[in-house]
Amino acid sequence: MVAPVAAQNAVYSCVDKNGRRITADRPIPECIDREQRVLDKTGTERRRIGPTLTENERTQLDAQRRADAEQKAKVADQRRRERALITRYPDEATHNAERVTALAVFNDLIQIAYKRIEQLRSDRAAINTELEFYQNDPKKAPAKVQRRIADNEEDIAEQQRYIATQQDEKRKVQQRFDTELVQLKELWAAERAATGSVSAAKPASAAASR
């Protein structure tokens, strides 16, 4: 480990682990694990040097600093997200309006799918009328009719899967808006409290100036 270079005309001072005060003209080995004061020739403190760390200690310190930096970045990012959220939704009415608009898209898509199923079932009714000529037994019907039945059933199943998917996505959007609303209510309350504090401080300040 490389010791710090001694400053010219500097005096190093520290209290070692046994409570002894030590002074020297260079960094003090007995105080390698603690802070040392650096004095000039008049005895005035110019700076302090921290403990000299082992390789393992430096690694741990670097890891801690990285973790602290990451945590600060996360907090800053969260603050930015909160500011963006409250800017986008300044009040509950605005948030509810966007919720209604977002959910309406899914409702429209689901309604279209239900109408398609109604059409497919109407087509199947026409196929069933044709099946009457074959004792309502698809196996006795021509291959063309059998394909129409199979295609009709698959189309209905596909529309039902589509509806289930849209309903699932609609629930997710609903949950997102619910979660946002909980957070927004806290942000709105904090904003009102801050605004109230500022408003209350202004009259007090004006009264004090008089």
Order of alpha helices (4+ residues) and beta strands (2+ residues): beta-beta-beta-beta-alpha-alpha-alpha
